[in-house]
Amino acid sequence: MFSMGEAYMIPHTFSKLHKKYKTPVNSLVLIGLLSVVAPFFGRKMLVWISDAASFACCLAYCMVAVSFLVIRKKYPEMTRPYKIKHYRVIGILAVILSGLMVVLYLIPGSSCSMTAEEWIITGGWALLGIIFAVSCKLKYKDKFGSVVDENEEAEKVTEAENG
């Protein structure tokens, strides 16, 4: 949430850092409140949330693997902190394996197929994401999805602290 708030993809308030501890205070408070309230909905609801989140994670892994391959192809000279031999093989295997995990959730009757309630939760999250994307794109315009250079931000904070 902090990174998405910092990139203006969700309300920017989620990127606010605690003055003393430098932790994303608003993001942590929201997640903390949701974590405290969730158990009161019962075991069944927690299973639905966990299953929907597992599907979302598998889908995210697949999207990251595809992005990995696309970025390697489009920007071969980009500076990278980690060197990977045979990146195409690794990337393709990651897409295939994570894609298979996503497909298992989609096949009715499979061991990890999702229930109607889990699909409703997943759809709700997707709808919330679309609402945030559209509203933040309209509100923040060119800042939406912008990359923040951590070194520049650290320098700004240091300058502000030193006066």
SERO-4910 file (N, C-alpha, C, O; in steps of 0.05 Angstrom, whole numbers):
BEGIN
 pado doro    nc1    nc2    nc3   cac1   cac2   cac3    cc1    cc2    cc3    oc1    oc2    oc3
  Met    A     17    -24      0      0      0      0     17     25      0     11     45    -13
  Phe    A     40     24     15     58     47     16     68     53    -12     67     77    -20
  Ser    A     78     34    -26     89     38    -53     68     49    -72     73     67    -88
  Met    A     44     37    -71     23     46    -89     14     75    -81      8     90    -99
  Gly    A     13     82    -56      7    109    -47     29    128    -56     23    151    -65
  Glu    A     54    119    -55     76    136    -63     76    141    -93     84    162   -103
  Ala    A     65    122   -108     63    124   -137     36    136   -146     30    137   -169
  Tyr    A     21    146   -126     -5    158   -132    -25    140   -145    -42    149   -161
  Met    A    -23    114   -140    -41     95   -151    -65     89   -133    -86     79   -142
  Ile    A    -62     95   -108    -83     96    -88    -80    123    -74    -60    136    -78
  Pro    A    -99    131    -57    -96    157    -44    -68    161    -31    -58    143    -18
  His    A    -56    184    -36    -29    189    -28    -25    188      2     -2    186     11
  Thr    A    -46    190     17    -44    189     46    -32    163     56    -21    162     78
  Phe    A    -34    142     40    -23    116     48      8    115     46     20     96     55
  Ser    A     20    136     35     49    137     34     61    154     56     86    158     58
  Lys    A     44    164     74     54    181     96     71    164    115     63    142    124
  Leu    A     95    174    122    113    160    140    112    172    168    108    196    171
  His    A    115    155    188    116    163    216    141    180    219    162    171    210
  Lys    A    140    202    233    163    220    236    186    207    250    209    210    241
  Lys    A    181    192    271    202    180    287    212    154    275    236    149    272
  Tyr    A    194    136    268    201    109    261    204    104    231    214     83    222
  Lys    A    195    123    214    197    122    185    182     97    174    191     85    155
  Thr    A    160     91    186    143     69    177    118     81    165    109    102    173
  Pro    A    105     67    146     81     77    133     57     76    152     42     56    152
  Val    A     53     96    167     34     96    190      5     92    181     -9     75    193
  Asn    A     -5    105    161    -33    102    152    -38     75    140    -59     63    145
  Ser    A    -20     64    125    -23     38    114    -24     17    136    -40     -1    136
  Leu    A     -6     20    156     -5      0    178    -30      2    195    -39    -18    205
  Val    A    -40     26    200    -64     29    216    -88     16    202   -103      1    215
  Leu    A    -91     20    176   -113      8    162   -111    -22    162   -131    -36    169
  Ile    A    -88    -33    156    -84    -62    156    -88    -73    184   -100    -95    187
  Gly    A    -78    -59    204    -81    -68    231   -110    -69    240   -119    -88    252
  Leu    A   -126    -48    233   -154    -48    239   -169    -71    225   -186    -84    238
  Leu    A   -163    -75    200   -176    -97    185   -169   -124    197   -186   -142    199
  Ser    A   -144   -127    206   -135   -152    218   -149   -157    245   -154   -180    252
  Val    A   -154   -136    260   -167   -139    286   -197   -145    282   -208   -161    297
  Val    A   -210   -133    262   -239   -137    258   -245   -163    245   -265   -176    250
  Ala    A   -228   -173    227   -233   -196    210   -241   -221    226   -260   -235    218
  Pro    A   -228   -228    248   -235   -253    262   -264   -253    273   -276   -274    277
  Phe    A   -276   -229    277   -303   -228    287   -324   -237    266   -347   -241    272
  Phe    A   -315   -240    241   -333   -249    220   -334   -280    218   -350   -291    204
  Gly    A   -317   -293    233   -318   -322    235   -298   -336    218   -286   -325    200
  Arg    A   -295   -362    224   -275   -379    210   -281   -381    180   -263   -380    164
  Lys    A   -306   -384    173   -314   -388    145   -305   -363    129   -294   -366    107
  Met    A   -310   -339    139   -302   -315    125   -272   -313    122   -262   -305    101
  Leu    A   -257   -321    143   -228   -321    141   -218   -340    120   -198   -334    106
  Val    A   -231   -363    117   -223   -382     96   -228   -370     68   -212   -372     50
  Trp    A   -251   -356     65   -258   -344     40   -237   -322     33   -228   -321     10
  Ile    A   -230   -306     53   -210   -285     48   -183   -297     41   -170   -287     23
  Ser    A   -175   -318     55   -149   -331     50   -148   -343     22   -128   -341      8
  Asp    A   -170   -356     14   -171   -369    -12   -170   -348    -34   -157   -351    -54
  Ala    A   -186   -326    -31   -186   -305    -51   -159   -292    -53   -150   -285    -75
  Ala    A   -146   -288    -30   -119   -276    -29    -98   -294    -42    -80   -285    -56
  Ser    A   -101   -320    -38    -83   -339    -51    -85   -338    -81    -65   -339    -95
  Phe    A   -110   -337    -91   -114   -335   -120   -101   -309   -130    -87   -309   -150
  Ala    A   -105   -287   -115    -94   -261   -123    -63   -262   -124    -51   -250   -141
  Cys    A    -52   -276   -104    -22   -278   -104    -12   -294   -128      8   -286   -140
  Cys    A    -25   -316   -134    -17   -332   -158    -19   -315   -183     -1   -316   -200
  Leu    A    -41   -300   -186    -44   -283   -209    -22   -261   -209    -12   -255   -231
  Ala    A    -16   -250   -186      5   -229   -185     32   -241   -192     47   -228   -207
  Tyr    A     38   -265   -183     63   -279   -190     65   -282   -220     86   -277   -232
  Cys    A     43   -290   -233     43   -294   -261     48   -267   -276     63   -266   -295
  Met    A     35   -246   -266     38   -220   -279     67   -209   -275     78   -197   -293
  Val    A     79   -214   -252    106   -206   -247    125   -221   -266    144   -209   -277
  Ala    A    120   -247   -270    137   -263   -288    135   -253   -316    155   -251   -331
  Val    A    111   -246   -325    107   -235   -352    122   -209   -354    135   -203   -374
  Ser    A    119   -192   -334    132   -165   -334    162   -169   -335    176   -154   -349
  Phe    A    173   -188   -320    201   -194   -321    211   -199   -349    231   -188   -358
  Leu    A    196   -216   -364    204   -222   -391    202   -198   -410    219   -193   -426
  Val    A    180   -183   -407    176   -160   -424    197   -138   -419    208   -127   -438
  Ile    A    204   -133   -394    224   -113   -388    251   -121   -397    267   -105   -407
  Arg    A    258   -147   -394    284   -157   -404    286   -154   -434    307   -148   -445
  Lys    A    264   -157   -448    264   -155   -477    265   -126   -486    280   -119   -504
  Lys    A    248   -109   -474    247    -81   -482    271    -64   -473    280    -46   -488
  Tyr    A    282    -70   -450    304    -54   -439    328    -72   -431    333    -76   -408
  Pro    A    341    -83   -451    363   -102   -445    387    -89   -431    402   -103   -417
  Glu    A    391    -64   -435    414    -50   -423    408    -38   -395    425    -25   -383
  Met    A    384    -42   -385    376    -31   -360    394    -42   -337    401    -65   -337
  Thr    A    401    -24   -318    418    -33   -296    400    -50   -277    378    -43   -270
  Arg    A    411    -74   -270    396    -92   -253    414   -101   -230    438   -106   -233
  Pro    A    402   -102   -206    418   -110   -182    425   -139   -182    445   -147   -169
  Tyr    A    410   -156   -196    416   -185   -196    419   -194   -225    404   -187   -243
  Lys    A    439   -211   -229    444   -222   -256    433   -250   -256    437   -266   -237
  Ile    A    418   -257   -277    406   -283   -280    414   -295   -307    409   -284   -328
  Lys    A    427   -318   -305    434   -333   -329    408   -346   -340    391   -354   -325
  His    A    406   -347   -366    383   -360   -379    357   -348   -370    338   -362   -363
  Tyr    A    355   -321   -370    331   -308   -360    306   -316   -375    284   -317   -363
  Arg    A    308   -322   -401    284   -330   -416    273   -357   -405    249   -359   -401
  Val    A    290   -376   -400    281   -402   -389    268   -398   -362    247   -409   -356
  Ile    A    282   -383   -345    271   -378   -318    245   -363   -319    226   -371   -306
  Gly    A    243   -343   -336    218   -327   -338    195   -344   -349    173   -342   -339
  Ile    A    201   -359   -370    180   -376   -382    170   -397   -363    146   -402   -361
  Leu    A    189   -409   -348    181   -429   -328    164   -416   -306    144   -427   -297
  Ala    A    171   -392   -298    156   -377   -278    128   -371   -288    108   -374   -273
  Val    A    125   -363   -313     99   -357   -324     82   -383   -326     59   -383   -318
  Ile    A     94   -404   -335     80   -430   -338     71   -440   -310     47   -447   -307
  Leu    A     89   -441   -291     82   -452   -265     61   -435   -250     42   -446   -239
  Ser    A     65   -409   -250     45   -392   -237     19   -391   -252     -2   -390   -240
  Gly    A     21   -393   -278     -4   -394   -295    -19   -420   -289    -44   -419   -288
  Leu    A     -5   -442   -285    -19   -467   -278    -33   -465   -251    -55   -476   -248
  Met    A    -20   -451   -233    -33   -448   -207    -58   -431   -209    -78   -437   -196
  Val    A    -57   -411   -226    -81   -394   -231   -103   -411   -243   -127   -410   -236
  Val    A    -96   -428   -263   -115   -445   -276   -129   -464   -257   -152   -470   -260
  Leu    A   -113   -474   -237   -125   -492   -218   -148   -479   -202   -168   -492   -196
  Tyr    A   -146   -453   -197   -168   -439   -184   -192   -436   -202   -215   -433   -192
  Leu    A   -187   -435   -228   -209   -430   -247   -224   -455   -255   -247   -453   -265
  Ile    A   -212   -479   -251   -225   -504   -260   -246   -512   -238   -239   -518   -216
  Pro    A   -271   -513   -246   -292   -521   -226   -287   -550   -218   -282   -568   -234
  Gly    A   -289   -555   -192   -286   -582   -181   -258   -590   -175   -253   -611   -164
  Ser    A   -238   -573   -182   -210   -579   -175   -206   -576   -145   -223   -564   -131
  Ser    A   -184   -585   -135   -179   -584   -106   -178   -556    -95   -181   -552    -71
  Cys    A   -173   -537   -112   -171   -509   -102   -189   -490   -117   -184   -466   -118
  Ser    A   -211   -500   -129   -230   -483   -142   -243   -465   -121   -247   -473    -98
  Met    A   -251   -441   -130   -262   -421   -111   -292   -423   -110   -305   -430   -129
  Thr    A   -303   -417    -86   -332   -416    -82   -343   -390    -92   -328   -371    -99
  Ala    A   -369   -388    -93   -382   -363   -101   -374   -339    -84   -369   -317    -93
  Glu    A   -372   -344    -58   -365   -323    -39   -336   -313    -44   -331   -289    -43
  Glu    A   -319   -331    -51   -291   -324    -56   -289   -308    -82   -273   -289    -84
  Trp    A   -306   -315   -102   -306   -300   -127   -318   -272   -122   -309   -252   -134
  Ile    A   -337   -270   -104   -348   -243    -97   -327   -226    -84   -325   -202    -90
  Ile    A   -312   -237    -66   -290   -222    -53   -269   -214    -73   -260   -191    -73
  Thr    A   -261   -232    -91   -242   -226   -112   -252   -204   -130   -238   -185   -137
  Gly    A   -277   -206   -138   -289   -186   -155   -291   -159   -141   -287   -138   -153
  Gly    A   -297   -160   -115   -298   -135   -100   -271   -121    -98   -269    -97   -101
  Trp    A   -250   -137    -94   -223   -126    -94   -216   -114   -121   -204    -92   -123
  Ala    A   -223   -129   -142   -217   -119   -169   -233    -93   -175   -221    -74   -186
  Leu    A   -258    -92   -167   -274    -68   -170   -262    -44   -154   -260    -22   -164
  Leu    A   -254    -50   -130   -241    -29   -113   -216    -19   -127   -210      5   -126
  Gly    A   -200    -37   -138   -176    -29   -153   -182    -12   -177   -168      8   -182
  Ile    A   -203    -18   -191   -211     -2   -214   -220     25   -205   -213     46   -218
  Ile    A   -236     26   -184   -245     52   -173   -221     69   -165   -220     93   -171
  Phe    A   -202     57   -150   -178     72   -142   -163     81   -166   -154    104   -167
  Ala    A   -159     64   -185   -143     71   -209   -156     95   -224   -142    114   -231
  Val    A   -182     93   -229   -195    115   -244   -195    141   -228   -188    162   -238
  Ser    A   -202    139   -202   -204    164   -186   -176    176   -182   -174    201   -183
  Cys    A   -156    160   -177   -129    171   -173   -117    181   -200   -103    201   -200
  Lys    A   -124    168   -222   -115    178   -248   -127    205   -253   -113    223   -263
  Leu    A   -152    209   -247   -165    235   -251   -155    256   -232   -151    279   -239
  Lys    A   -150    248   -207   -141    267   -186   -112    275   -190   -105    299   -189
  Tyr    A    -94    255   -194    -65    261   -194    -54    264   -222    -31    273   -225
  Lys    A    -69    258   -242    -62    261   -271    -34    250   -277    -31    225   -276
  Asp    A    -14    266   -283     12    257   -292     28    243   -270     46    227   -276
  Lys    A     21    248   -245     36    235   -223     28    206   -220     43    190   -208
  Phe    A      4    198   -230     -6    171   -228     15    151   -239     23    153   -262
  Gly    A     22    132   -222     41    111   -231     70    120   -233     87    106   -244
  Ser    A     76    144   -223    103    154   -226    122    139   -207    114    130   -186
  Val    A    146    136   -216    167    122   -201    181    142   -183    189    163   -192
  Val    A    184    134   -158    198    152   -139    226    142   -136    231    118   -130
  Asp    A    245    160   -140    273    152   -136    280    154   -106    279    175    -94
  Glu    A    286    131    -95    290    129    -66    313    147    -57    312    158    -35
  Asn    A    334    149    -73    357    165    -66    350    195    -65    358    209    -46
  Glu    A    334    204    -84    325    232    -84    307    238    -60    310    258    -47
  Glu    A    290    219    -53    272    222    -31    288    224     -5    282    240     13
  Ala    A    308    206     -2    324    206     22    339    232     25    342    243     47
  Glu    A    349    243      3    363    269      4    344    291     12    352    309     27
  Lys    A    320    291      2    300    312      9    294    310     39    292    331     52
  Val    A    290    286     50    285    283     78    308    293     95    304    307    115
  Thr    A    333    286     87    357    295    101    359    325    100    366    338    121
  Glu    A    354    337     77    355    366     75    334    380     92    340    400    105
  Ala    A    310    369     93    289    380    109    295    378    139    289    396    154
  Glu    A    307    355    147    314    352    175    337    371    183    337    381    206
  Asn    A    356    375    165    379    393    171    372    422    169    388    439    177
  Gly    A    349    428    158    340    456    156    348    469    131    342    492    127
***
